[in-house]
Amino acid sequence: MAKEELLSLDGLIEEILPDGRFAVRLENDHRIIAYTAGKMRRFRIRSVVGDRVIVEMTPYDLEKGRIIYRERTPGGPPGAPRRRR
């Protein structure tokens, strides 16, 4: 059995939920629950309310998704300075 293609949709973070989940409003006004992808967690990419994101979803469950990309905000710094431990 072949693996189904994933859907990639643009969205906007509306609310931060417990356990690292987010309420995301998609372009088509559909609201889903999404979590951050592993690479975003690994590199500590933070998402806040109002961020534009790209969400990856499976065609089998259209209520849940995974945030795979957070668009950079214009006028913001290229990156925050790292803390020394």
N, C-alpha and C positions, 0 to 999 in steps of 0.2 A: 504494500500500500504506500503510495507516494505521500510525501509531506505537503500539506497545503501551503500556499503562499500567504505571507503575513500582510496585513493592511497597514499602511503608514498614513496617518492623518495629522493635520495641524490642529493645535488646540491652545487654550489659555487656562492657566491654573487659577481656579476660583477660591479654593479653600485647602488648608493644610489639615489633614486628618491624623489621628494617632497611628503609630507603628510604621511611619515612613510612607504613608499613602497620601494621595492628593485627589481632590475632586477637580476634574478637568472638563471644561466646556469645549466641545469640538466645533469645527467650522459649521457643521450642519445643525447646530444647537442641540446636540445630543450630549447628555452629561454622563460621564463614566468615572470609575474609580481606577486610578493608575498608581503604580509604584515605580521607583527609580531603577534603572538597569544597573547591573553589577559594575560596569566600568565607571558609571557616574558615581556610584558609592565608593568605589576604590580610589578614585581621584578627587573625592570630596567636592563634587560639583553641587552647590546648593541651589535650590529652587525656592522662590518665594511667590506669594500671590501676585498675579499680574504678569508673570513670565510667559512668553510664547514658547511652546514646546512641540516636539514631534513625538507622537504616540504610536507605538506598534501594537496591533491587535490581531488576534486569530479570528477567522471567520466563524468559528464555532461558538464563541462567547463574546458578544458585542457590548457587554457591560463592564468589562475589565480590560486594562491595557498596561503597557510598560513604556515609561518615558525613556526615550533613547537619545534625545538631543534637546538642549536648552539653547535658544537663540540668544546671542549676545545683545545687550541693550546698548543703543547708540549713545555715545558721549561718556560711557563708563570707562574706568581704567582697564588696561589690558589684563591685569591680574593683580591680586592682592599680594603683598610681600609675605614671605614665609616666616613662620616663627621658628626660632632656634630652640631646641630642647636641650 
